[in-house]
Amino acid sequence: MRIAILPLGRPTFDVPYAEEKLAAMLARLDTFAMKQGYEVTGPRTLLMGPDEVALEAAKDADVLLILQITFTDAAFATRAAVAHDGRVAIWAVPEPRVGGRLRLNAFCGLNLLSHALGLNARRFAWAYGDEVDLSALLTGPQVTPKRGLPTDASPVAIRGDLKIARIGARPDGFDTCAYDKADLADLTGAHVTELDLPDLFDRARALPDAAVAPYAAKAAHLGGLDTLDKGELDRSLRLAGALDQLKSEYHFDAMAIRCWPETFTEYGGAVCGPVSMLGEARIPCACEADVYGAVTQIILQDVADVPVFLADLVDMDGDTGVVWHCGQAPVSMAARAPDATVHTNRKQALLLEFPLKAGRVTLFRLSQAYGTPQVVIATGTVVDAPMAYTGTSGVVRFDNPAGAVCQDIMASGLEHHMALAYGDHADTLRGVAAGLGLTVLELGA
């Protein structure tokens, strides 16, 4: 057997730590391959972007093994997998929950790639861990696509006149954030207005100080505020005022915003803190221009009648998973007084930092996995635990076994964003699915 590897990373994450992880993975893989008489080929350093030479060299291998060492978009890996005639396998690595920076975020990269491969009807095998069963990964069963089941719940109607802003286009390689305006309108009645990201920046720069003052007042209580760059802080708060102005002008119910890299590289301030403030005010905002994520948020907010948080699932172990985002959860979800901070990768203000409070939660997604809409639901409890990673994060003990939840995420090709609200709202969400004529996938059931 000839195994071609593609070790994927990005320079915005912790590169020395990623290199340590890669070295350990290669050592384990080489030992296994030597015992089995297999050949391992391909780059042995991190690929920080598309590599056409490595892609061409991998074509004749029996197995294409994608080493997901940090988070990456799915564009290059999907192209490699679709072009490969042999078996495709993905190995992603965890990182400890020690309260510091999310140094790799490899699980989320695996999640993003599984969705893209599902859309492309490309079967694959996967593993998540430092010590994985390489025999099963390289020769065992592949993912069997999983879909939801019809529900007999009484139909629950959603608002049919939702108005959604999409500000900027989704990042390349984020198939999880793709949408079709007509399909979305047919399914939910939601109308999307597409706006340009530079126009948001211009609006923010032109805001009078009086329009920024309410958001400066909201930030004033945050711990560590005096450690932040004042220019970045002002620019960030101006984004909050500009988004609020757009909401009032267009009567938007929710917004989907291309949050990176341009908010950092072209504008000079993070939108994460403003998203937290707007979410607390019941104006949900989805990052990465995730329009279906924005619709998901407003549906869950209407059902739960509480603020919602659009989160990534960034780690799973035998018992729990971690929901996380850079620093944008509504402050009513905080287990302690929130602090002001900077983005972990881009080092710009304003973000909020706190662990999520303990309590029952529901996770929900209006999903387009495998190109067909369905409702995805999970329930569980945020446990009283130290902050797993900087930003806003919570440790969730799912009602179903975490391993089964994880298996279903990959088998269903689920998007990497799910909306979270406190309380148990599964019954009503089943009714929402019935009202939309959709099947329901309950993760881990």
Secondary structure, DSSP 8 states (H G I E B T S, - for coil): -EEEEEEE--TTS-HHHHHHHHHHHHHHHHHHHHHHT-EEES-SS-B-S--HHHHHHHTT-SEEEEEE-S---SHHHHHHHHH-SSEEEEEE-----SSS-----HHHHHHHHHHHHHHTT---EEEESSS--HHHHHHS--------B---S------TT-EEEEES---TT-GGG---HHHHHHHH--EEEEE-HHHHHHHHHH--HHHHHHHHHHHTT-BTGGGS-HHHHHHHHHHHHHHHHHHHHHT-SEEEE--SSHIIIII-S-SHHHHHHHHHTT--EEETT-HHHHHHHHHHHHHH-S--EEEEEEEE-SS-EEEEESS-S-GGGBSS--EEE--TTT--S-EEEEEB-SEEEEEEEEE-GGGS-EEEEEEEEE-S---SSSSEEEEEEESS-HHHHHHHHHHHT--SEEEEEES--HHHHHHHHHHHT--EEETT-
